[in-house]
């Protein structure tokens, strides 16, 4: 696998597909703001090439780590150490880095990134609906399990998998199909890739939601998804995918480069991302 041409420290994001990723813009912006001589790249890694990718980067002293996106958040756990026991807590990794000895380990910054824009709101006793049951859903459910919500309804294609997620995170709730109607939930979170560029659209009717509900779509390409457009038409509060993306990226950036990103420039960064 081709290595970056510049002889300087680098991190990157891996996935299949990967061309849509905004992570290089985010990390590159922070690197420039801090005047750091490092770079952040993309790497298109197919599922059958994941092991070879990890092996090649393990032997590259310039490589500081990678963010992990669809479809590798579960399978990457087979290739790196798990000192924080992410496997049995969140059950998915989205960040791979080096420890003090140079060994590779995995962690998850999605849960913190998801929670960040909700930190000023109180969802104690709330009823929540989550669309999807993949790696991103695991991070969201992990965060919800620590927010004292009353119940979580997972809309998923695989009912058994979704029931297992509720049980593993100790959440009360139920499982419905992807096409089933929403209940009167206080928070709706789309954790699936539906609605993302290159994927099928997400067809969901938001009319059952109360006017106080919050709709949170972690998809960020496009930023104005059909789900968020519908929510705003109904006058519902929304959180777009850039909120979680920037939040989880900030945690990963500090892991990769051992310095906190300049979050006082977030407005400028968002403007760059939606340009």
Backbone bond lengths (Angstrom), bond angles and torsions (degrees), N, CA, C in turn:
res aa  C-N    CA-C-N  psi(-1)  N-CA   C-N-CA  omega(-1)  CA-C   N-CA-C  phi
1 X - - - 1.461 - - 1.522 109.49 -
2 X 1.333 115.61 136.99 1.460 120.61 -175.49 1.523 111.53 -64.46
3 X 1.302 116.35 136.50 1.464 122.37 177.34 1.529 109.49 -93.83
4 X 1.330 118.08 154.55 1.461 119.96 174.18 1.528 110.55 -56.66
5 X 1.326 116.35 143.53 1.462 120.62 -174.60 1.520 112.87 -76.59
6 X 1.328 117.79 -25.94 1.460 119.76 -175.22 1.520 110.43 -83.25
7 X 1.328 116.25 134.18 1.462 121.17 -179.55 1.521 109.46 -85.07
8 X 1.311 117.01 65.39 1.453 122.23 178.09 1.523 108.55 -146.73
9 X 1.317 117.89 160.42 1.458 120.03 -178.65 1.527 111.75 -57.15
10 X 1.332 115.98 145.41 1.457 119.45 -179.54 1.532 110.51 -150.45
11 X 1.310 114.32 154.44 1.454 123.04 168.14 1.526 105.89 -127.79
12 X 1.319 116.93 174.33 1.459 119.24 -177.28 1.518 110.64 -161.07
13 X 1.317 115.95 175.12 1.462 122.00 175.09 1.517 107.37 -120.21
14 X 1.335 116.16 138.60 1.457 120.72 -179.51 1.527 109.80 -119.58
15 X 1.319 115.52 149.98 1.453 120.39 177.92 1.512 110.70 175.47
16 X 1.326 115.30 176.83 1.464 122.40 178.71 1.538 107.94 -151.34
17 X 1.348 118.00 94.80 1.468 129.54 9.89 1.525 111.24 -81.66
18 X 1.341 115.29 173.82 1.464 119.32 -178.01 1.526 112.52 -140.81
19 X 1.338 118.70 -12.96 1.464 120.66 -174.68 1.527 112.60 -60.80
20 X 1.345 117.37 -26.17 1.461 120.80 -177.21 1.526 113.00 -77.88
21 X 1.322 118.00 -12.46 1.464 121.24 -170.33 1.532 112.41 -61.93
22 X 1.322 115.20 135.43 1.459 121.80 175.88 1.532 111.94 -98.64
23 X 1.319 117.18 1.41 1.461 120.27 -178.33 1.527 112.89 -58.98
24 X 1.351 120.06 -40.47 1.471 118.55 178.12 1.524 112.79 -61.34
25 X 1.334 117.90 -35.38 1.456 120.30 177.42 1.523 111.21 -65.27
26 X 1.340 115.57 -41.91 1.469 120.19 -177.88 1.525 110.65 -66.52
27 X 1.321 116.33 -55.28 1.464 119.87 -176.87 1.528 111.40 -66.92
28 X 1.343 116.58 -37.11 1.453 119.65 177.28 1.524 111.88 -62.98
29 X 1.322 116.38 -39.24 1.465 121.37 177.18 1.521 110.37 -60.34
30 X 1.329 116.34 -47.42 1.468 119.95 -179.47 1.522 112.00 -65.46
31 X 1.325 116.96 -39.63 1.462 120.14 178.62 1.528 110.66 -61.63
32 X 1.334 116.88 -41.39 1.470 120.06 178.23 1.525 111.39 -67.17
33 X 1.328 116.35 -41.78 1.458 119.78 179.70 1.529 111.32 -59.89
34 X 1.331 115.61 -36.38 1.463 120.46 -178.09 1.527 112.55 -89.08
35 X 1.329 116.97 -5.79 1.461 120.37 -179.59 1.517 113.07 65.91
36 X 1.334 116.87 33.86 1.463 120.87 -176.77 1.524 111.44 -89.59
37 X 1.308 116.75 140.94 1.456 122.78 177.73 1.525 108.83 -89.26
38 X 1.324 115.29 74.92 1.463 122.47 -179.06 1.521 106.93 -153.95
39 X 1.330 116.82 169.64 1.452 119.97 -179.48 1.523 110.88 -141.38
40 X 1.327 114.05 165.84 1.469 121.53 178.86 1.516 107.15 -136.38
41 X 1.347 115.97 130.00 1.451 121.06 -170.26 1.525 111.51 -128.98
42 X 1.313 116.29 176.65 1.462 122.85 171.06 1.518 108.78 -109.10
43 X 1.324 116.22 151.45 1.461 121.86 174.29 1.527 107.92 -140.34
44 X 1.323 115.37 116.79 1.461 120.23 177.38 1.529 108.22 -78.90
45 X 1.317 116.17 109.99 1.460 121.82 -176.65 1.522 108.70 -122.24
46 X 1.323 116.67 117.60 1.458 121.35 177.73 1.529 109.42 -81.16
47 X 1.332 117.82 160.67 1.465 119.49 -178.41 1.524 114.19 -55.06
48 X 1.324 118.03 -39.23 1.466 119.89 -177.44 1.530 112.59 -75.19
49 X 1.335 117.07 -11.16 1.466 120.73 -179.46 1.527 112.53 -104.75
50 X 1.324 118.14 3.19 1.456 120.45 -174.52 1.520 112.25 -62.18
51 X 1.328 117.62 -45.91 1.459 120.64 -179.27 1.519 112.28 -61.28
52 X 1.328 116.32 -42.29 1.464 120.56 179.41 1.525 110.65 -66.54
53 X 1.322 116.94 -37.10 1.457 120.42 177.94 1.532 110.48 -61.78
54 X 1.333 116.52 -49.36 1.468 120.21 -179.47 1.524 110.56 -60.13
55 X 1.325 117.62 -42.37 1.467 121.09 179.75 1.526 111.06 -62.11
56 X 1.335 117.22 -41.32 1.459 120.11 -177.79 1.527 111.47 -67.76
57 X 1.321 116.47 -38.59 1.461 119.65 179.95 1.532 111.81 -76.47
58 X 1.306 116.51 -29.77 1.468 120.10 177.90 1.523 110.58 -58.07
59 X 1.322 116.68 -33.68 1.464 121.67 -176.61 1.523 113.30 -93.54
60 X 1.318 117.78 4.18 1.468 121.59 -178.41 1.529 108.93 -102.54
61 X 1.343 118.60 109.07 1.470 121.18 -176.60 1.525 113.71 -66.71
62 X 1.328 118.09 -17.61 1.461 120.84 179.44 1.528 112.63 -82.69
63 X 1.316 117.31 -15.74 1.468 122.07 -174.95 1.521 110.37 -79.78
64 X 1.322 116.71 124.53 1.464 121.78 -177.83 1.520 112.97 -99.10
65 X 1.333 117.12 -15.38 1.456 119.61 178.38 1.510 111.27 144.29
66 X 1.331 115.49 -175.79 1.458 119.83 -179.60 1.523 111.04 -150.21
67 X 1.317 114.00 151.67 1.451 120.40 166.20 1.519 107.70 -87.31
68 X 1.303 116.50 147.64 1.459 122.24 -174.25 1.526 108.62 -119.80
69 X 1.328 116.19 126.04 1.453 120.14 178.64 1.527 109.92 -125.17
70 X 1.329 116.23 -171.39 1.466 122.49 -176.65 1.517 110.72 -50.23
71 X 1.358 119.57 132.11 1.465 128.37 5.09 1.536 113.01 -111.01
72 X 1.322 119.30 29.95 1.465 122.32 -166.21 1.527 116.13 -100.78
73 X 1.329 119.26 1.71 1.462 120.37 -170.81 1.528 113.62 -65.75
74 X 1.322 117.06 -23.63 1.459 120.08 176.92 1.527 111.13 -94.32
75 X 1.328 116.70 -48.71 1.459 120.49 -174.32 1.523 113.17 -67.49
76 X 1.338 118.33 -25.15 1.461 119.50 -179.03 1.525 111.60 -66.24
77 X 1.324 117.39 -21.02 1.460 120.60 179.65 1.530 112.32 -63.30
78 X 1.324 117.26 -19.97 1.464 121.25 179.52 1.528 112.35 -75.98
79 X 1.316 118.12 -10.83 1.460 120.97 -169.13 1.528 114.96 -114.06
80 X 1.333 117.90 -7.68 1.467 119.93 -176.33 1.526 110.30 -136.93
81 X 1.327 115.51 164.72 1.465 120.46 177.77 1.532 110.36 -71.43
82 X 1.327 114.54 159.13 1.464 120.88 -175.65 1.530 109.88 -133.01
83 X 1.336 117.87 66.73 1.464 120.48 -174.27 1.521 113.86 -65.63
84 X 1.330 117.88 -26.67 1.460 120.57 -179.95 1.512 113.78 -92.49
85 X 1.340 116.65 8.39 1.463 122.19 179.69 1.527 111.70 55.23
86 X 1.329 115.37 44.34 1.459 120.81 177.06 1.524 110.93 -63.18
87 X 1.326 116.46 -32.52 1.471 120.41 -177.69 1.521 112.07 -56.37
88 X 1.327 117.53 -42.38 1.455 119.58 -176.51 1.529 113.54 -96.63
89 X 1.339 117.65 -5.53 1.465 119.35 176.63 1.524 109.60 -99.19
90 X 1.328 116.78 -78.32 1.462 119.98 178.12 1.519 111.10 -78.96
91 X 1.322 117.16 -40.26 1.454 120.28 178.27 1.516 113.99 85.74
92 X 1.329 117.62 15.17 1.465 121.74 177.31 1.514 108.38 -157.16
93 X 1.327 116.07 146.36 1.462 121.53 177.77 1.519 109.47 -114.98
94 X 1.330 115.79 138.20 1.460 119.25 174.83 1.523 112.55 -123.84
95 X 1.336 116.36 2.05 1.462 120.66 -178.93 1.525 109.69 -141.98
96 X 1.330 116.03 128.13 1.461 122.43 175.46 1.520 107.92 -119.21
97 X 1.329 117.08 135.07 1.470 120.87 -178.26 1.520 109.44 -149.54
98 X 1.339 115.39 -175.83 1.463 121.30 179.10 1.525 109.50 -106.18
99 X 1.339 115.91 145.02 1.461 119.02 172.53 1.529 109.30 -90.23
100 X 1.310 117.19 -173.24 1.466 121.49 -175.43 1.524 112.41 -62.46
101 X 1.326 117.83 -23.17 1.462 121.34 179.87 1.525 112.64 -91.64
102 X 1.331 116.76 -5.86 1.456 120.79 -177.69 1.507 114.02 95.65
103 X 1.334 118.01 -5.56 1.459 121.74 179.10 1.523 110.66 -73.57
104 X 1.335 116.83 148.88 1.455 121.03 -178.54 1.529 110.99 -85.57
105 X 1.318 115.39 138.34 1.464 121.08 175.17 1.520 108.59 -138.26
106 X 1.319 115.27 160.66 1.452 121.09 179.20 1.516 111.84 -116.99
107 X 1.321 115.38 151.88 1.460 121.02 175.14 1.518 107.78 -148.40
108 X 1.333 116.57 -172.37 1.457 120.15 -179.49 1.526 109.56 -138.73
109 X 1.328 116.62 120.74 1.461 121.39 176.87 1.524 111.94 -105.67
110 X 1.337 116.94 -1.14 1.463 120.46 -179.48 1.530 112.10 -63.89
111 X 1.340 116.59 -40.92 1.463 119.32 -177.22 1.528 110.68 -61.58
112 X 1.334 116.62 -45.89 1.455 120.06 178.02 1.514 112.00 -65.95
113 X 1.332 116.75 -38.35 1.457 120.65 178.33 1.508 112.53 -66.11
114 X 1.341 116.48 -38.27 1.467 120.73 177.28 1.522 111.08 -64.96
115 X 1.318 116.53 -43.62 1.461 120.77 -174.37 1.529 113.08 -72.77
116 X 1.316 117.98 -29.40 1.467 121.59 -171.82 1.528 114.00 -50.05
117 X 1.353 120.13 -50.12 1.475 118.39 -178.48 1.526 114.02 -74.46
118 X 1.331 117.41 -6.88 1.465 121.31 178.89 1.519 111.96 -99.03
119 X 1.310 116.83 -2.83 1.456 121.02 -171.37 1.514 114.41 -61.40
120 X 1.338 117.44 -24.20 1.465 120.35 -179.46 1.523 112.24 -90.59
121 X 1.326 117.74 -1.71 1.466 121.95 -179.10 1.520 110.15 -110.24
122 X 1.316 115.65 152.64 1.461 121.21 -179.90 1.525 108.97 -109.94
123 X 1.332 116.04 111.57 1.456 120.93 179.23 1.523 111.79 -106.22
124 X 1.309 116.95 20.98 1.462 120.93 175.17 1.522 109.25 -59.07
125 X 1.319 116.75 126.25 1.459 121.00 179.49 1.512 115.06 77.77
126 X 1.348 117.23 8.24 1.459 120.61 -177.32 1.524 111.61 -79.28
127 X 1.322 115.39 154.90 1.461 122.51 171.61 1.526 107.86 -100.86
128 X 1.312 115.75 129.92 1.465 121.38 -171.41 1.521 110.18 -125.05
129 X 1.329 116.63 143.23 1.463 122.21 171.19 1.521 108.26 -117.13
130 X 1.313 116.08 133.57 1.463 122.67 179.28 1.515 108.20 -121.63
131 X 1.321 116.51 126.81 1.459 121.63 177.20 1.521 108.58 -98.00
132 X 1.341 116.10 120.71 1.454 120.90 179.81 1.514 112.26 106.91
133 X 1.336 115.41 154.78 1.466 120.67 -178.64 1.521 111.18 -140.31
134 X 1.330 116.58 32.78 1.461 121.06 -179.62 1.512 112.84 -96.27
135 X 1.341 115.73 -156.58 1.452 120.70 -176.48 1.512 113.44 -62.53
136 X 1.339 117.26 -40.40 1.464 119.80 178.76 1.517 111.02 -66.19
137 X 1.323 116.97 -37.14 1.467 120.66 178.50 1.519 110.85 -60.56
138 X 1.308 117.43 -36.98 1.464 120.65 179.84 1.534 111.02 -59.92
139 X 1.322 116.53 -44.13 1.459 119.76 179.57 1.524 110.97 -65.41
140 X 1.328 116.99 -40.63 1.466 121.28 179.22 1.520 110.43 -65.46
141 X 1.315 117.12 -44.60 1.466 121.00 179.89 1.523 111.30 -64.95
142 X 1.331 116.63 -36.74 1.466 120.48 175.98 1.526 109.75 -59.78
143 X 1.341 117.00 -45.51 1.466 120.70 178.87 1.524 110.78 -64.85
144 X 1.330 117.17 -43.15 1.467 120.83 -179.64 1.528 111.37 -62.16
145 X 1.332 116.60 -33.75 1.463 120.17 -179.18 1.517 112.10 -66.14
146 X 1.316 116.50 -16.94 1.463 121.65 179.13 1.523 112.69 -106.55
147 X 1.337 116.05 8.34 1.463 121.21 -179.63 1.526 112.21 -107.36
148 X 1.326 117.29 6.16 1.469 122.28 177.83 1.519 112.76 56.86
149 X 1.342 116.74 38.80 1.465 119.40 175.06 1.523 109.14 -72.31
150 X 1.334 116.23 157.33 1.469 120.13 -176.88 1.526 111.43 -79.78
151 X 1.327 116.95 -44.65 1.462 119.88 -177.13 1.519 110.65 -154.69
152 X 1.320 115.19 155.20 1.457 121.80 177.59 1.521 109.07 -131.63
153 X 1.316 116.22 126.07 1.461 121.92 173.29 1.520 108.12 -104.53
154 X 1.320 116.93 121.06 1.462 121.29 178.52 1.527 108.94 -98.80
155 X 1.310 116.25 125.88 1.463 122.05 173.82 1.524 107.20 -97.86
156 X 1.322 116.30 113.21 1.466 120.17 -173.05 1.521 110.87 -148.41
157 X 1.325 115.29 159.44 1.461 120.42 176.25 1.523 111.25 -78.61
158 X 1.320 116.68 -32.76 1.462 121.63 -178.23 1.527 108.57 -104.93
159 X 1.338 116.30 99.71 1.467 121.05 -175.21 1.522 111.78 -64.67
160 X 1.329 117.92 -40.04 1.458 120.71 -178.37 1.526 111.21 -64.64
161 X 1.323 115.79 -41.79 1.462 120.08 178.05 1.520 110.64 -62.40
162 X 1.336 116.71 -43.48 1.459 120.84 -179.34 1.520 111.71 -65.82
163 X 1.338 117.25 -40.59 1.462 120.21 177.09 1.520 110.74 -62.37
164 X 1.326 115.97 -38.13 1.452 120.32 178.17 1.522 112.00 -63.35
165 X 1.342 116.02 -36.24 1.465 119.86 178.40 1.527 110.95 -66.54
166 X 1.319 117.24 -44.02 1.465 119.90 177.38 1.526 110.53 -57.69
167 X 1.318 115.37 -43.91 1.466 119.60 -178.63 1.523 111.76 -67.05
168 X 1.318 116.39 -42.56 1.468 119.62 -175.59 1.528 111.85 -67.12
169 X 1.335 117.43 -27.68 1.460 119.95 179.33 1.530 112.43 -99.75
170 X 1.335 116.16 5.54 1.457 120.16 177.00 1.514 113.68 65.12
171 X 1.332 116.96 33.30 1.454 121.77 -177.81 1.526 111.55 -100.87
172 X 1.307 116.21 138.33 1.458 120.98 173.02 1.522 108.16 -83.88
173 X 1.325 116.39 144.23 1.449 118.17 179.70 1.501 112.48 162.03
174 X 1.319 115.23 -156.30 1.449 121.69 -177.36 1.515 109.93 -151.43
175 X 1.327 115.19 171.97 1.459 121.35 179.44 1.519 108.87 -121.68
176 X 1.300 116.01 134.83 1.456 122.35 175.52 1.517 109.23 -127.60
177 X 1.324 116.38 164.64 1.447 121.20 178.03 1.513 111.76 -73.63
178 X 1.314 116.21 165.34 1.462 121.01 -178.67 1.524 111.59 -63.83
179 X 1.327 117.16 -29.06 1.454 120.54 -177.46 1.520 112.88 -95.04
180 X 1.325 117.71 -4.05 1.461 120.35 -178.86 1.527 110.73 -70.63
181 X 1.319 115.84 151.19 1.462 120.75 -177.19 1.521 111.33 -70.85
182 X 1.321 114.55 155.06 1.454 121.18 177.61 1.527 110.32 -80.28
183 X 1.322 115.87 152.19 1.452 120.06 171.67 1.522 109.62 -89.96
184 X 1.314 116.52 -170.90 1.467 121.55 179.04 1.527 109.18 -84.60
185 X 1.324 115.30 71.66 1.463 120.09 -176.03 1.524 111.21 -89.83
186 X 1.322 115.11 156.64 1.465 121.32 179.29 1.524 112.24 -87.57
187 X 1.319 116.07 -24.60 1.465 121.87 -178.43 1.513 109.48 -142.37
188 X 1.323 116.65 127.75 1.464 122.52 175.07 1.512 108.45 -116.93
189 X 1.324 116.76 127.87 1.466 121.54 -179.63 1.523 109.38 -124.29
190 X 1.318 116.79 122.19 1.459 120.25 172.04 1.521 109.18 -92.35
191 X 1.329 116.86 110.77 1.461 121.30 178.01 1.524 111.80 -102.99
192 X 1.323 117.07 -0.93 1.459 121.18 -178.39 1.519 110.36 -85.96
193 X 1.348 118.28 165.38 1.467 120.39 175.32 1.525 112.95 -82.41
194 X 1.337 117.54 0.73 1.462 120.29 179.48 1.527 109.85 -61.26
195 X 1.307 115.19 132.45 1.457 120.57 -176.12 1.517 113.13 95.90
196 X 1.336 116.66 -12.71 1.459 120.77 177.07 1.521 109.93 -77.95
197 X 1.312 115.82 149.75 1.456 120.69 176.36 1.519 110.21 -54.74
198 X 1.332 116.91 126.12 1.456 121.76 -179.26 1.508 113.98 94.32
199 X 1.343 117.79 -5.44 1.455 122.25 179.19 1.529 109.66 -117.70
200 X 1.318 115.91 167.74 1.455 120.89 177.97 1.529 109.99 -64.37
201 X 1.327 117.26 154.78 1.466 119.56 177.77 1.524 111.38 -71.33
202 X 1.315 115.97 158.40 1.456 122.30 175.20 1.521 107.54 -98.26
203 X 1.306 115.31 114.08 1.459 120.70 -178.70 1.524 109.32 -102.39
204 X 1.320 116.74 104.54 1.458 121.34 -179.43 1.519 109.06 -145.31
205 X 1.318 115.57 138.93 1.464 122.22 179.85 1.519 108.91 -96.91
206 X 1.322 116.54 117.65 1.458 121.20 -177.22 1.527 113.61 -89.20
207 X 1.322 118.17 0.32 1.459 119.98 -175.16 1.533 114.55 -61.07
208 X 1.363 120.28 -27.31 1.475 118.37 177.76 1.527 113.79 -70.47
209 X 1.342 118.81 -14.20 1.462 120.94 -176.02 1.530 111.05 -73.21
210 X 1.326 117.17 141.71 1.463 120.13 175.01 1.528 110.34 -68.77
211 X 1.320 116.42 160.90 1.467 120.37 -176.77 1.534 112.48 -65.94
212 X 1.325 116.74 -16.82 1.468 120.99 179.82 1.522 113.04 -88.85
213 X 1.325 117.87 -1.17 1.466 121.43 -175.16 1.520 111.70 -70.47
214 X 1.319 114.88 154.01 1.465 122.98 175.18 1.518 108.82 -113.25
215 X 1.323 117.35 132.51 1.465 122.99 178.08 1.522 108.29 -111.30
216 X 1.319 115.61 123.83 1.473 123.01 -173.77 1.529 107.33 -123.32
217 X 1.322 117.27 115.37 1.467 122.14 179.30 1.522 107.95 -113.55
218 X 1.338 117.18 117.86 1.461 118.95 -178.14 1.530 112.43 -79.56
219 X 1.345 117.20 -8.79 1.463 120.28 174.85 1.525 108.94 -66.61
220 X 1.338 116.82 137.38 1.462 120.28 -178.89 1.521 113.41 -127.39
221 X 1.327 117.47 3.59 1.460 120.80 176.58 1.531 108.40 -137.07
222 X 1.326 118.01 93.69 1.464 127.55 9.89 1.530 111.84 -81.01
223 X 1.327 115.97 160.51 1.455 120.05 178.69 1.524 110.95 -70.13
224 X 1.328 116.21 -43.23 1.463 120.83 177.37 1.525 107.84 -90.68
225 X 1.329 116.76 86.01 1.449 121.20 179.84 1.524 110.09 -75.86
226 X 1.323 115.62 163.68 1.463 119.87 177.64 1.525 110.67 -61.17
227 X 1.339 116.94 -34.26 1.465 120.71 178.55 1.522 110.95 -63.37
228 X 1.333 117.75 -47.57 1.456 121.12 -179.63 1.530 111.42 -68.19
229 X 1.313 116.74 -36.45 1.471 120.17 178.17 1.518 110.16 -62.15
230 X 1.339 116.11 -43.77 1.465 120.16 178.56 1.524 110.65 -63.63
231 X 1.345 116.04 -42.28 1.463 120.35 -179.06 1.531 110.83 -62.26
232 X 1.311 117.07 -43.37 1.459 120.48 -178.51 1.531 110.79 -68.75
233 X 1.324 116.40 -34.18 1.466 120.06 176.02 1.522 110.62 -61.48
234 X 1.344 116.04 -34.25 1.461 121.13 179.45 1.526 112.45 -85.35
235 X 1.318 117.31 -0.45 1.456 120.91 179.09 1.511 114.57 80.20
236 X 1.331 117.02 18.97 1.460 121.08 -179.44 1.528 110.44 -86.55
237 X 1.320 116.40 148.75 1.451 120.95 173.70 1.525 109.55 -69.88
238 X 1.317 116.48 147.55 1.464 120.72 -176.77 1.518 111.62 -136.24
239 X 1.323 114.67 156.24 1.464 122.91 169.47 1.522 106.42 -130.27
240 X 1.325 117.16 126.00 1.458 119.69 -177.77 1.522 111.45 -92.52
241 X 1.322 114.96 171.27 1.452 120.94 -173.67 1.514 114.60 -66.40
242 X 1.341 117.82 -21.18 1.460 119.07 179.98 1.522 111.71 -67.77
243 X 1.329 117.57 -29.33 1.462 120.06 179.96 1.526 110.73 -60.13
244 X 1.338 116.00 -50.18 1.462 119.84 179.65 1.521 110.72 -70.27
245 X 1.331 116.64 -38.50 1.459 120.13 -178.31 1.523 111.45 -61.65
246 X 1.332 116.75 -47.05 1.457 120.30 -179.74 1.522 110.56 -68.02
247 X 1.337 116.94 -39.51 1.458 120.29 -179.63 1.517 113.20 -62.98
248 X 1.345 116.26 -46.94 1.463 118.19 179.59 1.516 111.39 -70.58
249 X 1.348 116.52 -32.58 1.460 120.28 179.09 1.528 110.91 -65.47
250 X 1.329 116.72 -37.32 1.466 120.24 179.99 1.520 111.22 -62.26
251 X 1.322 116.42 -41.46 1.461 120.48 178.23 1.528 110.46 -65.81
252 X 1.333 116.65 -41.76 1.462 120.57 179.84 1.523 111.55 -67.59
253 X 1.325 117.17 -40.06 1.470 121.54 -179.22 1.528 110.50 -56.53
254 X 1.325 116.02 -44.45 1.463 119.37 -179.08 1.524 111.10 -66.39
255 X 1.335 116.79 -34.10 1.464 120.45 176.85 1.533 110.21 -66.47
256 X 1.339 116.89 -44.91 1.457 121.20 -177.56 1.533 112.84 -67.23
257 X 1.329 116.05 -47.88 1.470 120.99 -167.35 1.522 113.85 -111.88
258 X 1.329 116.66 2.29 1.469 121.90 174.44 1.522 112.88 59.52
259 X 1.309 116.42 34.18 1.464 121.70 175.24 1.533 107.43 -153.44
260 X 1.330 116.63 143.72 1.461 120.39 179.80 1.524 110.39 -74.37
261 X 1.336 118.23 141.52 1.460 119.88 177.67 1.528 111.04 -72.90
262 X 1.333 117.66 157.91 1.470 121.71 -178.32 1.523 111.43 -80.22
263 X 1.333 117.58 84.47 1.469 121.67 -175.05 1.530 113.10 -70.36
264 X 1.319 118.08 -10.39 1.462 119.73 177.59 1.527 111.60 -71.78
265 X 1.342 116.96 -3.89 1.460 121.53 177.57 1.530 111.63 -107.78
266 X 1.336 118.30 20.83 1.466 121.28 -175.80 1.526 112.74 -60.54
267 X 1.317 119.09 -37.87 1.468 120.61 179.73 1.518 110.26 -62.56
268 X 1.320 116.60 -42.18 1.459 121.14 177.81 1.523 110.84 -65.33
269 X 1.318 115.87 -38.79 1.458 120.29 179.18 1.525 111.37 -65.43
270 X 1.329 117.57 -45.13 1.461 120.55 178.67 1.533 110.76 -60.65
271 X 1.317 116.74 -40.84 1.469 120.17 178.54 1.525 110.73 -60.59
272 X 1.324 116.30 -38.82 1.453 121.01 178.02 1.529 111.40 -66.13
273 X 1.323 115.71 -39.98 1.456 120.36 -176.63 1.520 114.11 -71.10
274 X 1.314 116.84 -27.92 1.471 119.23 -178.21 1.518 112.12 -100.28
275 X 1.341 116.73 2.09 1.477 119.92 -179.04 1.525 110.74 -66.04
